[in-house]
Amino acid sequence: MTIDPIYISTKEDSKLIFQYDNFIFDCDGVIWLDETLIPKVLEFLNYLLSNNKNFIFVTNNSSKSRKEYVKKFQRLGINFVTNEMIFPTCYSAVLEVQRLQIPKNSKIWVFGEKGIEEELKLAGYIPVGGTDPKLDAEWNIDLPLMNVDSEVKAVIVGSTKKINYYRIASTLQYLLYNNESLPFIGTNIDKTYPAGKFILPAGGSCVNYMSFTSGREFIDVGKPSKDFLQIILDKTGFNKERTLMVGDTLYTDIKFGNDGKLGVDNKSSLLVLTGGTTLKDLDDAVRHSKDNSIIPSYCIESLTKLIELLE
Amino acid sequence: MTIDPIYISTKEDSKLIFQYDNFIFDCDGVIWLDETLIPKVLEFLNYLLSNNKNFIFVTNNSSKSRKEYVKKFQRLGINFVTNEMIFPTCYSAVLEVQRLQIPKNSKIWVFGEKGIEEELKLAGYIPVGGTDPKLDAEWNIDLPLMNVDSEVKAVIVGSTKKINYYRIASTLQYLLYNNESLPFIGTNIDKTYPAGKFILPAGGSCVNYMSFTSGREFIDVGKPSKDFLQIILDKTGFNKERTLMVGDTLYTDIKFGNDGKLGVDNKSSLLVLTGGTTLKDLDDAVRHSKDNSIIPSYCIESLTKLIELLE
């Protein structure tokens, strides 16, 4: 049995949202669209601050480090966000490396962007592969990075638009190496993301590619991983029952809040329609999906609407 | 219940193989390894010819046209192989375009190599995408081939070592176009192939990538597709009961023969160990797989061994 989401459209409704103390926001499609802030998000966050609400940002994007995200928030006019308030999956991947007790100064093979490399370095690890320009070479079988470096202790696969055969083939060597014994960490499961008039392949497509080709499962450190949520709750000290997940994607954001059993009375997630999910998509999911975990507790047009309801 | 394969090791055993009239051979790992002929394959094929046996070659590789395969056989010293004896998946993909009754002179979007383009042209279609050097450009969202050409009537995805974000993203636009109405033909499901000391990503990895990212199923025109086998039987006139499939891969070649119910008494497939499958892999499959369709009827070291048993 699926319970219909509560559609927030009046000031009275909005109180249901503001009853929470802690908010976990997805970024793209919720706070911004690429380099454009969603209207009135600054006012909305300021309202939360002045009402002693807590909030953090959790993104399945692995390409930018927390430091780069702080800069992005500043670029968009939001100056109060610090490293500790941002959890991109390049960071959660490195937390997983630490949880696996891989010693500092170990080499970690990276399929992905600078964000992963920067977070690895910050934690005392040595990234190899990744954005190394050697990996931009046209494919031939005698390329040097095809030979496994036996000092590598784990593999992180994230997203990169520099996907090419050399990166794929060299990463595969690490995933198959030593009877598939190196831990395989994947940053996320997102298939696509909206970018203007296009739907583009997202990081989860790279992770899935390497998983299919190697025949290996990966440790998912992105939403909707329950382990990821637990790490976030531990680091922030958020009381689970007083926390709401806010996102634009059913099978990552909404499932993250629902599976994580945030909130009380099974009310754990708010869908906003400013990203990849339309009201029709939501309606289809409510009617046809057998998976209740992707149905939000609440739905609203946008964070813009939420602050406007208070005016 | 799994039935153990019959391991061919004596002259007496070999008669079990030579009782068939028609042989379907996989190429890579059976006839050759890359550019090297497996020893005594020429003698073996000459033996078949002089004993009035029929044979053809079926490969999941989509990168080379039948014409290119004829040249490859000639390069390796085998001069009696004609176009009609070779079924690569670039050809079966085009047969599928015809079966779908897509009119001649239609444009077909290609993710893959020259083989697909050449076979399309030969059948009167216009390939777009594919090896177009424009698609080698570094990614940005304003690239011209991101805009769907509405004259395209189907999408063929095969393998290419020129995989990059532009090819993936532009192919995705066609797969999502017009409510996902364009037929999506995938050449094969192979994850990897052995290449010297390396295991490398195979074409099925590209097909799976596009299937995952678009959230669409594809029409599989490679082994082990039963439709593909039926096309081959129709074209060659082979009597199914007198035909044996010979290959080196359990989940494509062996399953192709078994699912296709070649031979009599459930004896439809011969595994050779010169490619990607070891005796240990076979043993693991016999012991642990719940899928009988990947267990060969017969197994032999190599085609070399098979001709030597007769000497």
Interface residues (C-beta under 8 A of the other chain):
Chain A: W139 I141 M146 K161 K162 I163 N164 Y165 I168 A169 L172 Q173 L176 K191 T192 A195 G196 F198 I199 L200 P201 S205 N208 Y209 F212 T213 G215
Chain B: W139 I141 M146 K161 K162 I163 N164 Y165 I168 A169 L172 Q173 L176 K191 T192 A195 G196 F198 I199 L200 P201 A202 S205 N208 Y209 F212 T213 G215
